Amino acid sequence: MKNTLFSVVPFVFAVIVFPAVAEEKNPLQGIWEWVNIKNSCMETYIFDAANTGHITSGEETSNTSYTITKTPSAQGYYEVNLKIEKDNGGKDCGESVEDNTGETYKKFVMFHPSGNQYVSCDKEDTSSCVGPFQRQQ
């Protein structure tokens, strides 16, 4: 019994002292929805752990790859770089009909403390944001 206690104590110490060893979860991973209030058009974003995604915006569907910073900036924004790998060119919620295959976008996202909402911004300030995007899963 004594030997068991001594083998557990170093493990507990390591978990308490070195919590950063655990892998951080990507806060963007999941299924998100946003409705454009101008035309009631819904967008769905699916981001997976392999840094790929699928976006549906109206009639447009896109397959993407993306990166997200591991931690937010001092202002609270995560930088997301997204590339459209394949786009079907359908009419999107912005009422645009074009094939965006190959396009890249840099966005700054800020999450609500609950982790169930975020806004997507062109700059690290709220004047250029859309959302909130609502977590579905």
C-alpha positions in Angstrom: 0.0 0.0 0.0 2.8 2.4 0.8 4.4 1.9 -2.6 1.2 2.7 -4.3 0.8 6.0 -2.5 4.3 7.0 -3.5 3.7 6.2 -7.2 0.5 8.2 -7.3 1.9 11.3 -5.6 4.4 12.1 -8.5 1.6 11.7 -11.0 -0.7 14.1 -9.2 2.2 16.5 -8.8 2.9 16.4 -12.5 -0.8 17.0 -13.4 -1.0 20.0 -11.1 2.4 21.5 -11.9 2.4 20.8 -15.6 -1.2 21.3 -16.9 0.0 22.8 -20.2 1.2 19.4 -21.3 -2.5 18.5 -22.1 -3.5 19.3 -25.7 -5.6 22.4 -26.0 -8.9 22.0 -27.8 -9.4 24.0 -31.0 -12.3 26.4 -30.0 -13.5 26.6 -33.6 -14.0 22.9 -33.9 -17.7 22.0 -34.3 -20.8 23.0 -36.2 -21.8 26.7 -36.2 -24.8 28.6 -37.8 -25.4 32.2 -38.6 -28.5 33.8 -40.2 -28.1 36.9 -42.4 -30.8 39.2 -41.0 -31.1 41.1 -44.4 -32.5 38.1 -46.2 -33.0 35.3 -43.6 -30.4 33.2 -45.4 -28.6 30.6 -43.2 -24.9 29.7 -43.3 -23.5 26.6 -41.7 -19.8 26.1 -40.9 -18.4 22.7 -39.9 -14.8 22.9 -38.6 -13.1 19.6 -37.7 -10.0 18.6 -35.8 -8.0 18.0 -39.0 -8.2 21.7 -39.9 -10.6 21.1 -42.7 -14.1 22.4 -43.0 -17.3 22.6 -45.0 -19.4 25.8 -45.5 -22.9 26.0 -46.7 -24.1 29.6 -47.5 -27.5 29.6 -49.3 -27.0 27.5 -52.4 -23.2 27.7 -52.2 -21.1 24.9 -50.7 -17.4 25.0 -50.1 -14.7 22.7 -48.8 -12.0 24.5 -46.9 -8.7 24.2 -45.0 -7.9 26.5 -42.1 -5.5 27.4 -39.3 -6.3 29.0 -36.0 -3.9 30.5 -33.5 -3.5 28.4 -30.3 -4.2 31.4 -28.0 -6.1 34.7 -28.5 -4.3 38.0 -28.9 -4.2 40.6 -26.1 -7.5 42.0 -27.5 -9.1 38.5 -27.2 -9.2 37.6 -30.9 -8.0 34.3 -32.5 -6.5 34.7 -36.0 -8.1 32.3 -38.5 -6.7 31.8 -42.0 -9.1 30.0 -44.3 -8.6 28.7 -47.9 -11.4 27.7 -50.1 -10.3 24.4 -51.6 -13.4 23.7 -53.7 -16.5 25.9 -54.2 -19.6 25.0 -56.2 -20.2 28.6 -57.2 -23.9 28.7 -56.1 -25.7 31.8 -54.9 -24.5 32.6 -51.3 -26.2 34.5 -48.5 -24.5 37.7 -49.7 -26.4 37.1 -53.0 -23.1 36.6 -54.9 -22.8 33.8 -57.5 -19.1 33.0 -58.0 -16.6 30.2 -57.6 -14.3 31.1 -54.8 -12.0 28.1 -55.2 -8.4 29.1 -54.3 -9.4 32.2 -52.4 -7.8 32.8 -49.0 -9.3 34.9 -46.1 -7.8 36.2 -42.8 -10.4 36.6 -40.1 -10.3 37.4 -36.4 -12.8 35.6 -34.2 -13.8 36.4 -30.7 -15.6 33.8 -28.6 -18.3 34.4 -26.0 -17.1 33.2 -22.6 -19.5 30.2 -22.9 -17.7 29.0 -26.0 -21.1 28.7 -27.7 -21.0 31.9 -29.8 -18.4 33.8 -31.8 -18.1 36.9 -34.0 -16.0 36.9 -37.2 -14.2 40.2 -37.9 -12.0 41.6 -40.7 -9.8 43.4 -38.1 -9.3 43.1 -34.3 -12.1 45.4 -33.5 -15.9 45.0 -33.4 -16.6 47.5 -36.2 -15.9 44.9 -38.8 -17.7 41.9 -37.4 -20.6 39.6 -38.4 -22.4 37.2 -36.1 -22.9 35.9 -33.7 -22.3 32.4 -35.0 -24.2 29.9 -32.8 -22.6 26.5 -31.8 -24.9 23.6 -32.9 -22.5 20.8 -31.8 
